Amino acid sequence: MSDTDSCDEIISYEDLAISYNELIARNTEMCQLVEEQEKTISHQEAEKRDHLEKISEINDEVIQLNSQLEHVKKQVRMMTTCTNVLEEILKGQRKENPKGTAFDYKTLNKKQRNKNSAYAPEDCGMVRKQQ
């Protein structure tokens, strides 16, 4: 192609000015759109930080509540064990002697881990064995 073939259409100054003004208007619109998107991104990042902070607080609360739950479970297990022992004692209570019990302390004494102490019927508590 020669220069004369490509310049068959001569663009007037007015057409160039109109095209230039359209491009400037389009550029202004795009800049405004980019600014709006940057504001939206900034707002969403702030929300994200807030949500992550809230999640961290809730996780801390969950950890604390799980710890409390485990503590309560241990207490319930201990209470259940004590209740079972009390029920066994009360089942063995003699009708003719409501203050006395027919509780077998031998089983409890066998279950004791500490060999220096044992349950005794005299005081219903822990006493030291005489060595």
CNS distance restraints for C-alpha pairs under 8 A (distance, minus, plus):
assign (resid   1 and name CA) (resid   5 and name CA) 6.26 0.50 0.50
assign (resid   1 and name CA) (resid   6 and name CA) 7.18 0.50 0.50
assign (resid   2 and name CA) (resid   6 and name CA) 6.71 0.50 0.50
assign (resid   3 and name CA) (resid   7 and name CA) 6.27 0.50 0.50
assign (resid   4 and name CA) (resid   8 and name CA) 6.43 0.50 0.50
assign (resid  11 and name CA) (resid  15 and name CA) 6.42 0.50 0.50
assign (resid  11 and name CA) (resid  16 and name CA) 6.98 0.50 0.50
assign (resid  12 and name CA) (resid  16 and name CA) 6.46 0.50 0.50
assign (resid  13 and name CA) (resid  17 and name CA) 6.13 0.50 0.50
assign (resid  14 and name CA) (resid  18 and name CA) 6.16 0.50 0.50
assign (resid  15 and name CA) (resid  19 and name CA) 6.12 0.50 0.50
assign (resid  16 and name CA) (resid  20 and name CA) 5.96 0.50 0.50
assign (resid  17 and name CA) (resid  21 and name CA) 6.09 0.50 0.50
assign (resid  18 and name CA) (resid  22 and name CA) 6.19 0.50 0.50
assign (resid  19 and name CA) (resid  23 and name CA) 6.25 0.50 0.50
assign (resid  20 and name CA) (resid  24 and name CA) 6.23 0.50 0.50
assign (resid  21 and name CA) (resid  25 and name CA) 6.16 0.50 0.50
assign (resid  22 and name CA) (resid  26 and name CA) 6.11 0.50 0.50
assign (resid  23 and name CA) (resid  27 and name CA) 5.99 0.50 0.50
assign (resid  24 and name CA) (resid  28 and name CA) 6.15 0.50 0.50
assign (resid  25 and name CA) (resid  29 and name CA) 6.30 0.50 0.50
assign (resid  26 and name CA) (resid  30 and name CA) 6.24 0.50 0.50
assign (resid  27 and name CA) (resid  31 and name CA) 6.13 0.50 0.50
assign (resid  28 and name CA) (resid  32 and name CA) 6.24 0.50 0.50
assign (resid  29 and name CA) (resid  33 and name CA) 6.17 0.50 0.50
assign (resid  30 and name CA) (resid  34 and name CA) 6.12 0.50 0.50
assign (resid  31 and name CA) (resid  35 and name CA) 6.21 0.50 0.50
assign (resid  32 and name CA) (resid  36 and name CA) 6.21 0.50 0.50
assign (resid  33 and name CA) (resid  37 and name CA) 6.19 0.50 0.50
assign (resid  34 and name CA) (resid  38 and name CA) 6.13 0.50 0.50
assign (resid  35 and name CA) (resid  39 and name CA) 6.24 0.50 0.50
assign (resid  36 and name CA) (resid  40 and name CA) 6.19 0.50 0.50
assign (resid  37 and name CA) (resid  41 and name CA) 6.06 0.50 0.50
assign (resid  38 and name CA) (resid  42 and name CA) 6.06 0.50 0.50
assign (resid  39 and name CA) (resid  43 and name CA) 6.10 0.50 0.50
assign (resid  40 and name CA) (resid  44 and name CA) 6.12 0.50 0.50
assign (resid  41 and name CA) (resid  45 and name CA) 6.09 0.50 0.50
assign (resid  42 and name CA) (resid  46 and name CA) 6.29 0.50 0.50
assign (resid  43 and name CA) (resid  47 and name CA) 6.31 0.50 0.50
assign (resid  44 and name CA) (resid  48 and name CA) 6.06 0.50 0.50
assign (resid  45 and name CA) (resid  49 and name CA) 6.27 0.50 0.50
assign (resid  46 and name CA) (resid  50 and name CA) 6.31 0.50 0.50
assign (resid  47 and name CA) (resid  51 and name CA) 6.10 0.50 0.50
assign (resid  48 and name CA) (resid  52 and name CA) 6.09 0.50 0.50
assign (resid  49 and name CA) (resid  53 and name CA) 6.15 0.50 0.50
assign (resid  50 and name CA) (resid  54 and name CA) 6.19 0.50 0.50
assign (resid  51 and name CA) (resid  55 and name CA) 6.06 0.50 0.50
assign (resid  52 and name CA) (resid  56 and name CA) 6.16 0.50 0.50
assign (resid  53 and name CA) (resid  57 and name CA) 6.32 0.50 0.50
assign (resid  54 and name CA) (resid  58 and name CA) 6.16 0.50 0.50
assign (resid  55 and name CA) (resid  59 and name CA) 6.05 0.50 0.50
assign (resid  56 and name CA) (resid  60 and name CA) 6.26 0.50 0.50
assign (resid  57 and name CA) (resid  61 and name CA) 6.29 0.50 0.50
assign (resid  58 and name CA) (resid  62 and name CA) 6.11 0.50 0.50
assign (resid  59 and name CA) (resid  63 and name CA) 6.20 0.50 0.50
assign (resid  60 and name CA) (resid  64 and name CA) 6.27 0.50 0.50
assign (resid  61 and name CA) (resid  65 and name CA) 6.07 0.50 0.50
assign (resid  62 and name CA) (resid  66 and name CA) 6.01 0.50 0.50
assign (resid  63 and name CA) (resid  67 and name CA) 6.23 0.50 0.50
assign (resid  64 and name CA) (resid  68 and name CA) 6.30 0.50 0.50
assign (resid  65 and name CA) (resid  69 and name CA) 6.04 0.50 0.50
assign (resid  66 and name CA) (resid  70 and name CA) 6.21 0.50 0.50
assign (resid  67 and name CA) (resid  71 and name CA) 6.31 0.50 0.50
assign (resid  68 and name CA) (resid  72 and name CA) 6.19 0.50 0.50
assign (resid  69 and name CA) (resid  73 and name CA) 6.11 0.50 0.50
assign (resid  70 and name CA) (resid  74 and name CA) 6.26 0.50 0.50
assign (resid  71 and name CA) (resid  75 and name CA) 6.33 0.50 0.50
assign (resid  72 and name CA) (resid  76 and name CA) 6.13 0.50 0.50
assign (resid  73 and name CA) (resid  77 and name CA) 6.19 0.50 0.50
assign (resid  74 and name CA) (resid  78 and name CA) 6.21 0.50 0.50
assign (resid  75 and name CA) (resid  79 and name CA) 6.06 0.50 0.50
assign (resid  76 and name CA) (resid  80 and name CA) 5.97 0.50 0.50
assign (resid  77 and name CA) (resid  81 and name CA) 6.24 0.50 0.50
assign (resid  78 and name CA) (resid  82 and name CA) 6.23 0.50 0.50
assign (resid  79 and name CA) (resid  83 and name CA) 5.91 0.50 0.50
assign (resid  80 and name CA) (resid  84 and name CA) 6.08 0.50 0.50
assign (resid  81 and name CA) (resid  85 and name CA) 6.38 0.50 0.50
assign (resid  82 and name CA) (resid  86 and name CA) 6.19 0.50 0.50
assign (resid  83 and name CA) (resid  87 and name CA) 6.05 0.50 0.50
assign (resid  84 and name CA) (resid  88 and name CA) 6.16 0.50 0.50
assign (resid  85 and name CA) (resid  89 and name CA) 6.23 0.50 0.50
assign (resid  86 and name CA) (resid  90 and name CA) 6.13 0.50 0.50
assign (resid  87 and name CA) (resid  91 and name CA) 6.00 0.50 0.50
assign (resid  88 and name CA) (resid  92 and name CA) 6.40 0.50 0.50
assign (resid  88 and name CA) (resid 103 and name CA) 7.08 0.50 0.50
assign (resid  89 and name CA) (resid  93 and name CA) 6.60 0.50 0.50
assign (resid  89 and name CA) (resid 101 and name CA) 6.54 0.50 0.50
assign (resid  89 and name CA) (resid 102 and name CA) 7.32 0.50 0.50
assign (resid  89 and name CA) (resid 103 and name CA) 5.17 0.50 0.50
assign (resid  90 and name CA) (resid 101 and name CA) 7.13 0.50 0.50
assign (resid  92 and name CA) (resid 101 and name CA) 5.52 0.50 0.50
assign (resid  92 and name CA) (resid 102 and name CA) 4.60 0.50 0.50
assign (resid  92 and name CA) (resid 103 and name CA) 5.31 0.50 0.50
assign (resid  93 and name CA) (resid  97 and name CA) 7.53 0.50 0.50
assign (resid  93 and name CA) (resid  98 and name CA) 6.31 0.50 0.50
assign (resid  93 and name CA) (resid  99 and name CA) 7.62 0.50 0.50
assign (resid  93 and name CA) (resid 100 and name CA) 6.17 0.50 0.50
assign (resid  93 and name CA) (resid 101 and name CA) 4.07 0.50 0.50
assign (resid  93 and name CA) (resid 102 and name CA) 5.56 0.50 0.50
assign (resid  93 and name CA) (resid 103 and name CA) 7.34 0.50 0.50
assign (resid  94 and name CA) (resid  98 and name CA) 5.81 0.50 0.50
assign (resid  94 and name CA) (resid 100 and name CA) 6.55 0.50 0.50
assign (resid  94 and name CA) (resid 101 and name CA) 5.87 0.50 0.50
assign (resid  94 and name CA) (resid 102 and name CA) 6.55 0.50 0.50
assign (resid  97 and name CA) (resid 101 and name CA) 7.79 0.50 0.50
assign (resid 104 and name CA) (resid 108 and name CA) 7.65 0.50 0.50
assign (resid 105 and name CA) (resid 109 and name CA) 6.08 0.50 0.50
assign (resid 105 and name CA) (resid 119 and name CA) 6.44 0.50 0.50
assign (resid 105 and name CA) (resid 120 and name CA) 6.62 0.50 0.50
assign (resid 105 and name CA) (resid 121 and name CA) 6.81 0.50 0.50
assign (resid 106 and name CA) (resid 110 and name CA) 6.15 0.50 0.50
assign (resid 107 and name CA) (resid 111 and name CA) 6.37 0.50 0.50
assign (resid 108 and name CA) (resid 112 and name CA) 6.39 0.50 0.50
assign (resid 108 and name CA) (resid 118 and name CA) 7.77 0.50 0.50
assign (resid 108 and name CA) (resid 119 and name CA) 6.69 0.50 0.50
assign (resid 109 and name CA) (resid 118 and name CA) 5.23 0.50 0.50
assign (resid 109 and name CA) (resid 119 and name CA) 5.80 0.50 0.50
assign (resid 112 and name CA) (resid 117 and name CA) 7.77 0.50 0.50
assign (resid 112 and name CA) (resid 118 and name CA) 6.62 0.50 0.50
assign (resid 114 and name CA) (resid 118 and name CA) 7.76 0.50 0.50
assign (resid 116 and name CA) (resid 128 and name CA) 5.95 0.50 0.50
assign (resid 116 and name CA) (resid 129 and name CA) 5.93 0.50 0.50
assign (resid 117 and name CA) (resid 126 and name CA) 6.02 0.50 0.50
assign (resid 117 and name CA) (resid 127 and name CA) 5.49 0.50 0.50
assign (resid 117 and name CA) (resid 128 and name CA) 4.69 0.50 0.50
assign (resid 117 and name CA) (resid 129 and name CA) 5.85 0.50 0.50
assign (resid 118 and name CA) (resid 125 and name CA) 7.99 0.50 0.50
assign (resid 118 and name CA) (resid 126 and name CA) 5.50 0.50 0.50
assign (resid 118 and name CA) (resid 127 and name CA) 5.87 0.50 0.50
assign (resid 118 and name CA) (resid 128 and name CA) 6.84 0.50 0.50
assign (resid 118 and name CA) (resid 129 and name CA) 7.14 0.50 0.50
assign (resid 119 and name CA) (resid 124 and name CA) 6.42 0.50 0.50
assign (resid 119 and name CA) (resid 125 and name CA) 5.49 0.50 0.50
assign (resid 119 and name CA) (resid 126 and name CA) 4.98 0.50 0.50
assign (resid 119 and name CA) (resid 127 and name CA) 6.51 0.50 0.50
assign (resid 120 and name CA) (resid 124 and name CA) 5.64 0.50 0.50
assign (resid 120 and name CA) (resid 125 and name CA) 6.31 0.50 0.50
assign (resid 120 and name CA) (resid 126 and name CA) 6.77 0.50 0.50
assign (resid 120 and name CA) (resid 127 and name CA) 6.75 0.50 0.50
assign (resid 121 and name CA) (resid 125 and name CA) 7.82 0.50 0.50
